[in-house]
Amino acid sequence: MDFSNDMRLERAAPGLWLLLAALCLAAVGPAYVNHDAAWYLYMVDRWRDGASLYREVVDTNPPLIIWLTAPAVLAHAAGIGAPLLFKL
């Protein structure tokens, strides 16, 4: 059985993934986030300002999503757009 085609695909895969990610980001645009992502960004922003998670801002998902969203909001304080960082 000849696996030479599979090897070429594996070598090309990192470049293909990068191209696919760039196309997805370009298609959606850096400013738009859906309502779910916007809510997570809002929750982390409120949390950063001192609100109690799951008391003052409530979501039905487990807290891990808040921790995964936190770097985007914290970097937003440095002047980088939170929606763009969230997508990356």
Beta strands, then each sheet from edge to edge (+ up, - down):
end
